[in-house]
């Protein structure tokens, strides 16, 4: 019985060998598939994520357009608009002629207004001409200020009774008329305008007639008259 059983046992062992080889092959196949799967998932993922996103999409386009758009155009227009046009018209502005222009004379500065008297005396006012349509026309006037005539102002001067002033009204009026006809007329006009219509005269330290608030005008007048 034991001898005959040996071939049967050998046969069983022999038939079992292909089955073991199959399991080994199955295991190797599974391992290969797993490795291939891992390689497939790792490779493309890294390439797709890292490459395009960081370098090309973010850095490149953003820097270029921003610099060109904000830096370049801003500086030029500002300088050109504010500096250029302002200087020209101001420098070439028309001026009144040295001599007082006469009405009806030709002119080439449309709208320009010029005085036709010296306009320095506040007692005389001032007249103007206007360049209109190529000729000088009446441009209006400034009314003269209030300045007392010699007869009126001398009433107030004599009332003060200053030792350095005129002794009476007649002397005052004569001296007033002479002053208006002489080189000190402008200083006298400015003094008469300053004192107003009802002045109160007092005597200064040199005993000359003066009015409070107009001392500087009287000092200039007396200096001109060598008094």
C-alpha positions in Angstrom: 0.0 0.0 0.0 2.8 2.4 0.8 4.7 1.9 -2.4 1.7 2.5 -4.6 0.9 5.7 -2.7 4.2 7.3 -3.6 3.5 8.0 -7.2 0.2 9.5 -6.3 1.8 11.8 -3.8 4.4 12.9 -6.3 1.7 13.5 -8.9 -0.1 15.7 -6.4 3.0 17.7 -5.7 3.9 18.1 -9.4 0.4 19.3 -10.2 0.6 21.8 -7.4 3.7 23.6 -8.7 2.0 25.6 -11.6 -0.6 26.9 -9.1 2.1 28.3 -6.9 3.9 29.9 -9.9 0.6 31.6 -10.8 0.2 33.2 -7.3 3.7 34.6 -7.5 3.0 36.0 -11.0 -0.2 37.5 -9.7 1.6 39.2 -6.9 4.3 40.6 -9.2 1.6 41.9 -11.5 -0.2 43.7 -8.7 3.0 45.3 -7.6 3.9 46.5 -11.1 0.4 48.0 -11.5 0.7 49.8 -8.2 4.1 51.2 -9.1 2.9 52.3 -12.5 -0.2 54.0 -11.0 2.0 55.9 -8.5 4.4 57.0 -11.2 1.5 58.1 -13.4 -0.1 60.2 -10.7 3.0 61.8 -9.4 4.7 62.8 -12.6 2.0 64.8 -14.5 0.7 66.4 -11.2 4.0 68.0 -10.4 4.7 69.2 -14.0 1.2 70.7 -14.4 1.0 72.4 -11.0 4.5 73.9 -10.6 5.5 75.0 -14.1 2.8 77.3 -15.6 1.3 78.6 -12.4 4.2 80.2 -10.6 6.4 81.6 -13.3 4.5 82.3 -16.4 1.1 83.3 -15.1 1.9 85.4 -12.1 5.3 87.1 -12.6 5.4 87.8 -16.3 2.3 89.7 -17.3 1.8 91.6 -14.1 5.0 93.6 -13.9 5.3 94.8 -17.5 2.0 96.6 -18.1 1.8 98.2 -14.7 5.2 100.0 -15.0 4.5 101.2 -18.5 1.0 102.5 -17.8 1.6 104.3 -14.6 5.2 105.8 -15.0 5.4 107.0 -18.5 2.4 109.1 -19.4 2.0 110.9 -16.1 5.0 113.2 -16.1 4.9 114.6 -19.6 1.4 116.1 -19.8 1.8 117.9 -16.4 5.0 119.7 -17.3 3.8 120.7 -20.7 0.4 122.0 -19.7 1.5 124.1 -16.7 4.8 125.6 -17.9 4.3 126.4 -21.5 1.3 128.6 -22.2 1.5 130.7 -19.0 4.7 132.7 -19.8 4.0 133.9 -23.3 0.9 136.1 -23.0 2.1 137.7 -19.8 5.4 138.8 -21.2 3.9 140.3 -24.4 1.1 142.3 -22.7 0.5 145.8 -24.3 1.5 148.9 -22.4 0.3 152.5 -22.6 2.4 154.9 -24.7 4.8 157.2 -22.9 2.9 160.3 -24.0 -0.8 160.6 -23.0 -2.8 159.4 -26.0 -5.2 161.9 -27.6 -8.8 160.9 -28.4 -9.2 159.8 -32.0 -5.6 158.8 -32.4 -4.9 155.3 -33.8 -4.2 152.4 -31.5 -3.5 148.7 -31.9 -4.1 147.4 -28.4 -7.9 146.7 -28.3 -9.4 147.1 -24.9 -6.4 148.9 -23.3 -7.2 151.9 -21.0 -4.7 154.7 -20.5 -4.7 157.9 -18.5 -4.6 161.3 -20.3 -3.5 163.3 -17.2 -0.8 162.6 -14.6 -3.4 161.4 -12.1 -1.1 162.2 -9.2 -3.1 165.0 -7.6 -6.1 163.8 -5.5 -7.7 167.2 -6.1 -7.8 166.9 -9.9 -9.1 163.4 -10.5 -8.1 161.5 -13.6 -9.3 161.0 -17.2 -8.8 157.9 -19.3 -9.0 156.9 -22.9 -9.8 153.4 -24.2 -8.5 151.7 -27.3 -11.7 150.7 -29.1 -12.0 149.8 -32.8 -8.5 150.9 -33.6 -8.8 154.4 -32.1 -8.6 156.0 -28.7 -12.0 157.0 -27.3 -13.2 158.5 -24.0 -12.6 155.9 -21.3 -14.2 157.6 -18.4 -12.8 159.5 -15.4 -12.2 159.4 -11.7 -13.8 162.3 -9.9 -11.5 164.6 -7.9 -11.4 164.4 -4.1 -12.5 167.1 -1.8 -9.8 169.8 -1.5 -10.6 173.1 0.2 -9.8 176.2 -1.9 -7.4 178.8 -0.6 -10.1 181.1 0.8 -11.8 178.3 2.8 -8.7 176.5 4.1 -7.2 179.8 5.3 -10.1 180.4 7.7 -9.1 177.3 9.6 -5.3 178.0 9.4 -5.6 181.5 10.8 -7.9 180.3 13.6 -5.1 178.2 15.0 -2.9 181.4 15.5 0.4 179.5 15.1 3.5 181.8 15.4 5.1 180.0 12.4 2.0 180.4 10.3 0.5 183.4 8.3 -0.3 186.5 10.4 -3.7 187.0 8.8 -6.1 185.6 6.2 -4.9 187.8 3.3 -1.3 186.7 3.8 -2.5 183.1 4.0 -4.5 183.3 0.8 -1.6 184.9 -1.1 0.8 182.3 0.1 -1.7 179.5 -0.8 -2.1 180.8 -4.3 1.7 181.0 -4.8 2.1 177.4 -3.6 -0.6 176.1 -6.0 1.2 177.8 -8.9 4.7 176.5 -7.9 6.8 173.4 -7.7 5.2 172.3 -4.4 1.6 172.1 -5.9 1.4 168.3 -5.7 2.5 168.2 -2.1 0.0 171.0 -1.2 -2.8 169.1 -3.0 -2.0 166.0 -1.1 -2.1 168.0 2.2 -5.4 169.7 1.3 -7.0 166.4 0.4 -5.8 164.9 3.7 -7.3 167.6 6.0 -10.8 167.2 4.6 -13.6 169.8 4.6 -13.6 170.8 8.3 -10.0 170.5 9.6 -8.8 171.4 13.1 -5.4 173.0 12.9 -2.9 172.9 15.7 0.7 174.0 15.9 3.6 171.6 15.6 6.9 171.7 17.5 8.2 174.3 15.0 5.1 176.4 15.6 3.8 175.8 12.1 0.1 174.9 11.3 -0.6 171.2 11.1 -3.5 168.8 11.4 -3.5 165.6 13.5 -3.4 162.6 11.3 -1.8 164.5 8.4 1.5 165.4 10.0 3.6 163.5 7.4 1.8 165.5 4.6 2.6 168.8 6.3 6.2 167.8 6.9 6.6 166.9 3.2 5.0 170.3 2.2 7.2 172.3 4.6 10.3 170.5 3.4 9.4 171.3 -0.2 8.8 175.0 0.7 12.0 175.1 2.8 10.0 176.1 5.9 
